[in-house]
Amino acid sequence: MKLQVLGCAGGIGGRERLTTCLLLDDDILFDAGTGLATLDMEQLVKIEHVFLSHSHLDHIAGLALLADAVLGKRVGPVTIHATEKVIATLKNHFFNWLIWPDFTTIPTADDPILRWETLEHGVEYDLQGRLITGYPVNHAVDASGYWVREQGRGFLFTGDMSTTPALWEKMKGEATLGKVIVDCSFTNADFELAAVSGHYCPKSLLDDIQDMPHSADFLIYHLKPGQEEMIMQELKDDAKGRSFEALKCGDQFVF
């Protein structure tokens, strides 16, 4: 598996600028933020599946433009995987003919360019040998993290999240977990803001992952613009031998 980071920023105006979008091989996206705009038409047409972590705009903005871009240029729909609540939110508030057309009925309801597939947490999806399992995570809205692996190697993409002990309890026993892409949006000074908005700060993240094996590399994403250096420094100051690096747009990893 090849993972490319198209976007990973926690907002605009900062060091990375493009919001969350990860491309697995050439046909699977995890989230569809503004980082999706870095792909050309040939690349966009190859996308077959989009796994959404949640419904916030910085993670779905590119989805609307993807549908418009590939309409009439590919055979069959792009499948959008998300929980029932996320799908309902997007139907009611986004693809509602007011904010954006409902591309699950365009060009026709029988032959649309987008189709929904309800994600069941804990169920393993096998996409040509790439195994993807969604797990619930705590955020301000219904949200999922994704455990992705193939042939004994894999990564965890948490999406936006705050303290979720059950996820880390599940993942600490996964010997094939090589990398963890995890949200850490705020500095410790904004501990209360992080908690109320459903995000990590260094203290809450470190508390949550204390039992995770040190063999997994932790890649930090969704850093708030202007706070990137301070967040990373606070993580490294209390790392206790654990590896932390800031994820960057353009990063590529092979599993």
Helices and strands as residue ranges (DSSP letters): E 2-7, E 21-24, E 28-30, G 34-38, H 41-45, E 49-51, H 57-70, E 78-82, H 84-93, E 114-118, E 124-127, E 130-137, E 143-150, E 153-157, H 165-171, E 177-183, G 188-190, H 191-197, H 202-208, E 217-221, H 228-237, E 244-246, E 252-254
